Every structure is written in structure tokens, then in C-alpha cells.
């Protein structure tokens, strides 16, 4: 897991933004120094919430630091009014200041569904990028996808290869080692990996909804899926639906993340989608595969 490293990176970036005078992003924060929590304090609150992750009162909820309001926002589905959730929220509000409860249309779900794209058995997902360690090529996708199958094909029935790495829950990434040397591979113009700041315009591509646009809301989200909790995800407003899992979150030629899940069934007001950061998973796979950093293959 990358929780400590990623949380530290987020705090460092936010503190640096304040020091450089990026004041407009925090225009709604209280002026009083005593009433304005530091990002270290907010991170400590999120760490505390993470100790409850996966418990009955948290399934279907997500949380993370909101830069604009300087608070930790807990997203709760509108339909979730059961006793366990109420007890969790009551305990949180009694224990922590600077926590905001936000009602959202529906709980996040893993976006795995039937259809065509990259397939294993009866499951369909999407590819994010093609990566190479110098000797083998890999299709990068979601871990909850690679957890359900070993052998992968394209929608036209061509062999892709076999699962080489799978991590879910905790993280949500997977690598499929390409064994078909005649399979054309391209990243369609994606030439680097990056982490644009919150508030940036982004796009997502997936095999169900195609290309959708939205805003990058923030980093470091804890998402409590019914199937397990995933930490340090990116939150956006770009539409994702079943079958989009493993697809790419990007900005121009920069790859950002891999589709994990979202508000299934509706992409209207209050929609949330979540992505595993590419910058973290590529470094992890390379350490396990070759000891050298895994590079994104350039488009053909």
C-alpha cells in the first residue's frame, strides 16, 4: 500500500501551494489561524477515519481532504440511513472537528460489466496504458478486473496474454503480460505520467461510456466498496459505468489514473468517480518485475 507515502505527498503539495500564494483555492477558509486546521491535522483525521474502513457502518462511504473548505469530507449515499451508518457518523462528529458530511446520489461501485474490450471469461474491463519493462509489454488495468481471471483476449477474440500482477483491495491495479507478439500496441498519444492539481479539467476513456470529461476533485480518497476498501484514490466528476473499469484518466498527453469505480446508474449532479494513480502503480510493478522503473511505452 502507498497510504503513508501518498498522504505525505499530498500534504507537501498543499503546503507548498499555500506558501507560493495559491490563495484563491482556499478563499472560503476562515481567516482566523486558530480556526483553520493545518493539512497535517486534516491528514490525522483521515488516518483516524481509515481505522474504521470496511466496517459495517462505512460500506458505501468515501472520504478525503477537501482543499477548498479545509475539511475532511465524508460522502454518504442519500439512501443510506441504517443504524450502523448513523452510529458511525455520530461517533465521527463527536470525536472530530473539521469533518463535513455530504450526501451523494448513490454508493460507489466497482465498474465491471459484460460486453467487449479486454475480456476474461464473462467479465469485461478496459485497458489504461501499455507499459514496458524493457523485455515485456503489459496492459495496465484495474486490480478488481485481474482478480477475476487469468487469460485475456480482445473484443475480436485475439489473445492478449495472462495476468502478471493483481492488487485489490487496498489498491486497485493489475498488469496483463502481453504474450501475443503480433498484437498491435499503442498508447494513442499518451507519453508521460502526471498528477495535475485539484480543479483541473480531465478526461476518461473506457469501453462502456467512451470519452467523458469532468473535473479532478482531489487525491487521497478512501473508498469503501462492498468488495473491499481501497485507499489513496483520485476523485473526479467524469462519468464511469460498468465495463469502464481499468480505463484511463488523462489530461492531453498525460496519463493520470486507472478507473476503479463510481456512482453506477447515473452520471448527473453529485456524480463521483474514483481512479488509482498511475504514478504509484507503475513504480510498484517495476520494483517487483525488474528492479528498474517501468516506463510507459510510446505510441506507435
Secondary structure, DSSP 8 states (H G I E B T S, - for coil): --HHHHHHHHHHHHHHHHHTT-GGGGTTS-S-TTTS--HHHHHHHHHHHHTTTTSTTTTT-EEEEETTTTEEEEEEETT---HHHHHHHHHHHHH-SSEEEEEESS-EEE--BSSSSEEETTEEE----EEE-SS-EEEEE-HHHHTT-SEEE-TTS-EEEEEEEEE-SBS-EEEEEE--TTS----TT--EE----TT-EEEEEETTTEEEEEEEEEEEEEEEETTEEEEEEEEE-----TT-TT-EEEETTEEEEEEEEEETT--STT--EEEEEHHHHHHHHHHHHTSS--EE----
